[in-house]
């Protein structure tokens, strides 16, 4: 395939990765909210903690992954 052309399997792999990521983050959100609710005893506080921490974790993970894209250690051609 030529440069700039994305194969169907690559596109499906990206969509799958996005869906898997979103499902995982939702699962982690539910766990965080549940733990925060048990600790604080307040549903509103638990939701706020869950939403803020998961948004932060999602953003920092993206930066982490992008950083590793520039590190060649352990990568073989």
C-alpha positions as CSV (number, residue, x, y, z in Angstrom):
1,X,0.0,0.0,0.0
2,X,1.1,3.5,-0.7
3,X,2.0,6.2,1.9
4,X,-1.0,7.8,3.6
5,X,-3.3,4.9,2.8
6,X,-4.9,3.2,5.8
7,X,-5.8,-0.4,5.3
8,X,-9.2,-1.7,6.3
9,X,-7.6,-3.9,9.0
10,X,-5.7,-1.0,10.4
11,X,-8.9,1.1,10.6
12,X,-10.7,-1.8,12.3
13,X,-7.8,-2.2,14.7
14,X,-7.9,1.5,15.6
15,X,-11.7,1.3,16.1
16,X,-11.3,-1.8,18.3
17,X,-8.6,-0.1,20.3
18,X,-10.8,2.9,20.9
19,X,-13.8,0.8,21.9
20,X,-11.6,-1.3,24.2
21,X,-10.1,1.8,25.7
22,X,-13.5,3.4,26.4
23,X,-14.9,0.2,27.9
24,X,-11.8,-0.1,30.1
25,X,-12.1,3.5,31.3
26,X,-15.8,3.1,32.0
27,X,-15.0,0.0,34.1
28,X,-12.3,1.9,36.0
29,X,-14.6,4.8,36.5
30,X,-17.2,2.5,38.1
31,X,-14.5,1.1,40.4
32,X,-13.2,4.5,41.4
33,X,-16.7,5.8,42.1
34,X,-17.5,2.8,44.1
35,X,-14.4,3.0,46.2
36,X,-14.8,6.8,46.7
37,X,-18.4,6.3,47.7
38,X,-17.4,3.7,50.3
39,X,-14.7,6.0,51.7
40,X,-16.6,9.3,51.6
41,X,-20.2,8.0,52.0
42,X,-21.3,10.7,49.6
43,X,-22.5,9.8,46.0
44,X,-21.9,13.4,44.7
45,X,-18.3,13.5,46.0
46,X,-17.7,9.9,44.7
47,X,-18.9,10.9,41.2
48,X,-16.7,14.0,41.2
49,X,-13.7,12.0,42.3
50,X,-14.4,9.3,39.8
51,X,-14.9,11.7,36.9
52,X,-11.9,14.0,37.6
53,X,-9.4,11.2,38.3
54,X,-10.4,9.2,35.2
55,X,-10.2,12.2,33.0
56,X,-6.8,13.0,34.4
57,X,-5.7,9.4,34.1
58,X,-6.8,9.2,30.5
59,X,-5.0,12.4,29.6
60,X,-1.8,11.4,31.3
61,X,-1.9,7.9,29.8
62,X,-2.1,9.5,26.3
63,X,1.0,11.7,27.1
64,X,2.8,8.6,28.5
65,X,2.1,6.6,25.3
66,X,3.1,9.4,23.0
67,X,6.4,9.8,25.0
68,X,7.1,6.1,24.6
69,X,6.6,6.5,20.8
70,X,9.8,8.5,20.8
71,X,11.8,6.0,22.8
72,X,13.6,3.4,20.7
73,X,14.8,1.3,23.6
74,X,13.6,-2.3,23.2
75,X,12.3,-1.8,19.7
76,X,13.6,-4.0,16.9
77,X,13.2,-3.2,13.3
